[in-house]
Amino acid sequence: MPMLEAKGVSKAFGGLKAVSNVDIHVDKGGILGLIGPNGAGKTTLFNMISGAIQMDSGTVMFDGTKISGKKPNQICRFGLGRSFQTAKNFAGMPVHQNVLMGALFGKKGRSNAQAGQIVDEVLDFVGLSELRDKMVPDIPLAYQKRLEVARALATQPKLLMLDEMMAGLNPSEVSEAMELVTKIQKSGITIIMIEHVMKAIMNICDRIVVLHHGAKIAEGTPQEISTSKTVIEVYLGEC
């Protein structure tokens, strides 16, 4: 059974169809890549799945439960976490308090002591323990991106949606980010990732879905996508 399955998902803003009748699914423990040109509808699809915006039509099932129509906090507590295209860290807080927000938000009834233990575990997992007391503006972009992921992990998700976590990183930082994504998957968390860094998409994803003008134009393995004439014409030829 898929961890997440979206069927017939659509969204229009005024007369513009941002997402048109899209179907996607990701199996438990898998990594699904979501690619396409800017404006293809990728982040809009993420926003609908996570409840940030309501879809015009379609359904989303998550681990056997229908989540379409539910609020973001409800969806998060079902076990779906996400990062954002632009990091939404709390600039006025140190690193560990940013992660604490995720730990407290992720599950009702969690004590401060339980949340604190989760913070320590997550910071160690993502390699930010030594920066725990640093203020967010004082750490490099690569670590700010990692902190965004850490806060999502602190909600203890079954599935993690990553929106361009490698954007703006240098090649060395991209390699480190790829290692972190693989580590997250090996810990048992299913992943859907939007990414323009093809090195990452082609090397760590099991399957890839390609969006263009809000519609799904291709789906397959990295090998199948990398050799698709349609995908090369509309997207990969520009990368």
C-alpha positions in Angstrom: 0.0 0.0 0.0 1.4 3.5 -0.8 2.3 5.7 2.0 0.7 8.6 0.1 -1.5 8.6 -2.9 -3.0 11.7 -4.6 -5.6 11.3 -7.3 -7.1 13.8 -9.7 -5.6 16.8 -7.8 -6.4 20.1 -9.4 -6.0 23.8 -8.4 -6.7 27.0 -10.4 -5.9 30.6 -9.4 -8.4 32.7 -11.3 -8.2 31.5 -14.9 -4.8 29.9 -14.5 -4.6 26.1 -13.8 -1.7 25.7 -11.5 -2.2 21.9 -11.1 -4.4 19.9 -13.4 -5.7 16.4 -12.6 -2.4 15.1 -11.2 -2.0 11.6 -9.8 1.1 10.7 -7.7 2.0 8.1 -5.2 5.0 7.1 -3.1 5.4 3.6 -1.5 6.4 3.2 2.1 10.2 3.7 2.5 10.6 5.1 -1.0 12.0 8.4 -2.3 9.9 10.1 -5.0 11.4 13.0 -6.9 9.1 15.8 -8.3 10.7 17.8 -11.0 9.8 20.3 -13.7 10.4 23.9 -14.8 9.7 26.8 -12.5 5.9 27.4 -12.4 5.1 23.8 -13.2 2.9 23.4 -10.1 5.3 21.5 -7.9 5.1 23.6 -4.7 1.3 24.2 -5.3 1.0 20.4 -5.2 3.0 20.2 -2.0 0.8 23.0 -0.5 -2.4 21.1 -1.3 -1.1 17.8 0.1 0.0 19.5 3.3 -3.3 21.4 3.7 -1.7 24.9 3.3 -4.2 25.5 0.4 -7.4 23.7 -0.5 -7.6 21.8 -3.7 -10.4 22.4 -6.2 -10.8 18.7 -6.8 -9.1 15.4 -6.1 -8.3 13.3 -3.0 -5.2 12.6 -1.0 -4.8 9.4 1.1 -2.0 9.2 3.6 -1.2 5.8 5.2 -4.8 4.7 4.6 -6.5 7.8 5.9 -8.1 10.5 3.7 -6.3 13.8 4.6 -7.6 16.0 1.8 -9.7 18.8 3.3 -8.0 18.7 6.7 -6.0 21.5 8.3 -2.2 21.6 8.2 -1.9 20.9 12.0 -4.1 17.9 11.7 -2.1 16.6 8.7 1.1 17.1 10.5 -0.1 15.1 13.5 -1.1 12.2 11.1 2.7 12.0 10.4 3.4 14.2 7.4 6.2 16.8 7.7 7.6 19.2 5.2 10.2 21.8 4.6 9.8 24.9 2.5 11.3 26.4 -0.6 12.5 29.4 1.4 13.5 28.4 4.9 11.0 29.5 7.5 13.3 29.3 10.5 12.6 31.6 13.5 15.4 34.1 13.2 15.0 35.4 16.8 15.5 31.9 18.3 18.6 29.8 18.7 18.9 26.6 16.7 17.7 24.2 19.4 14.5 26.3 20.1 13.7 26.2 16.4 13.7 22.4 16.6 11.7 22.5 19.8 8.9 24.2 17.9 8.6 21.1 15.7 8.8 18.7 18.6 6.0 20.5 20.5 3.8 20.9 17.4 4.1 17.4 16.1 2.1 15.6 18.7 -0.5 16.6 21.3 0.3 15.8 24.9 4.0 15.7 24.5 5.8 16.9 27.7 8.6 19.5 27.7 11.0 16.7 28.8 9.9 14.5 25.9 10.2 17.3 23.4 13.6 18.2 24.8 14.8 14.6 24.3 13.5 14.7 20.7 15.4 17.9 20.1 18.7 16.4 21.3 18.2 13.3 19.1 17.3 15.3 16.0 20.2 17.8 16.3 22.6 14.8 16.6 20.9 13.1 13.7 21.3 16.0 11.3 24.7 17.1 12.6 23.7 20.4 14.3 24.5 19.6 17.9 27.5 21.8 18.1 25.4 24.8 16.7 22.5 24.3 19.1 22.9 27.6 20.9 23.7 29.7 17.8 21.2 32.2 16.5 19.7 31.3 13.1 21.2 34.4 11.2 24.7 33.4 12.5 24.8 30.0 10.8 25.5 29.4 7.0 22.8 28.8 4.5 23.5 25.1 4.3 22.9 24.8 8.0 19.8 26.9 7.8 18.5 24.5 5.2 19.4 21.6 7.5 17.7 23.3 10.4 14.5 23.5 8.4 14.7 19.8 7.8 15.5 19.2 11.5 12.4 21.0 12.6 10.2 18.9 10.3 11.9 15.7 11.6 11.2 16.8 15.2 7.5 16.3 14.4 8.4 12.6 14.0 6.9 12.2 10.5 6.2 9.0 8.6 6.6 11.0 5.4 8.8 14.0 4.8 8.2 16.5 1.9 11.4 18.4 1.0 11.0 21.5 -1.2 14.3 22.4 -2.9 16.5 21.8 0.2 19.6 21.9 -2.0 18.9 25.2 -3.7 21.8 27.6 -3.3 24.2 25.0 -2.0 27.7 24.4 -3.4 28.7 21.0 -4.8 30.2 19.9 -1.5 27.1 21.0 0.4 24.9 19.2 -2.1 26.8 16.0 -1.5 26.3 16.4 2.3 22.6 17.1 1.8 22.2 14.0 -0.4 23.8 11.9 2.4 21.3 13.4 4.9 18.3 12.5 2.7 19.6 9.0 2.3 20.1 8.7 6.1 16.5 9.9 6.6 15.2 7.3 4.3 17.2 4.5 5.9 15.7 5.6 9.3 12.3 4.5 7.9 10.9 7.8 6.7 9.3 8.0 3.3 10.3 11.1 1.2 8.9 13.2 -1.6 11.4 15.8 -2.8 11.1 18.8 -5.2 14.5 19.5 -6.5 16.3 21.1 -9.5 19.7 19.6 -8.6 19.6 16.6 -11.1 22.6 15.0 -9.5 20.5 14.4 -6.4 17.3 13.5 -8.1 18.9 10.9 -10.4 21.1 9.3 -7.7 18.8 9.0 -4.7 15.2 8.8 -6.0 13.5 5.5 -6.7 10.9 7.1 -9.0 10.4 10.5 -10.6 7.3 12.5 -11.6 7.7 15.3 -14.1 5.2 18.3 -14.1 4.9 20.9 -16.9 2.3 23.6 -17.0 0.5 22.0 -14.0 0.1 18.6 -15.7 2.0 15.3 -15.2 3.9 14.6 -18.4 6.1 11.7 -17.3 6.7 9.2 -14.5 9.3 6.5 -14.2 12.7 5.5 -12.9 15.6 7.9 -13.1 16.9 6.0 -16.1 13.6 6.2 -17.9 13.2 9.9 -17.1 16.8 10.8 -18.1 16.2 9.3 -21.6 12.7 10.6 -22.2 12.6 12.8 -25.3 9.6 14.7 -23.9 11.3 15.4 -20.6 14.6 16.4 -22.2 12.7 18.8 -24.5 10.7 20.6 -21.8 13.1 20.4 -18.9 16.3 18.4 -18.8 17.7 20.2 -21.8 17.7 23.4 -19.7 19.5 21.9 -16.7 
